[in-house]
Amino acid sequence: MAAVSAEDRGHNLQHDIASAIPAEVTQPYKPGGDFAENQLILEVGEIVWVLEQHDSGWWGGHKDSDATMGWFPAGVVRLTGPAANRKSQYYPGSACTNDIRGVASPMGARRASDSHSKFEEHNAELVETNRKLQQELDLERQKRRDEFEEHTDKQSKLLNQIAVISSDVEKMKQEFRRKEAAIQREAESEVSRLQDDLRRKEAELAAVKAKAQQHQQEAADHVQQVKQQQQQQQQQQQQQQQQQQQQ
């Protein structure tokens, strides 16, 4: 927050007592620093009459029943008068160089210059910190990109390997089905050939059996003829013997 001009520091502001706003102390405050003598000591529950509300966050006024003027932080009081709904601005550590009835501000011009130097120093630190953080962020992003590219490359290689293996498996399946079909055809052909051989052998066996039966019948017929011939010869011999005996 910018400091008040040197001209204002030397000017004693006059305040209408009717414009004073009552406020209740909500936090105890004990002055400290180079301007402690120009600040009010406050205890919780005390009533303070606020005569000036500076943008720096320092308010000026006096305690109830005490005309001693002084400064105090706006954050330690709560307005209770008609202006209680007005939002207070409190900037801890900011400078105020205005006077009230000859009471010096707790923050002077020297403090403003020091604050500016500290601000520049702090700002430079923030810039450097931001630069380092940005550098670390860039490195981390580059690392992430490298890791992502490496992962993508590995994934691509794995996908290619999977594609090659899948192709080989499909070829093996096709070859297996082809050989299976060939074996099945060969088996069916062999079975058909064996069935044909079996039918042929059965036919040959039937023919042999028929021929054997024919031969057997022919043999039986021959035996019968031989027996008949023998019987006829025996009868002829007997007849010849009988004729010889009769002569």
Disulfide bonds with the S-S distance in Angstrom:
none
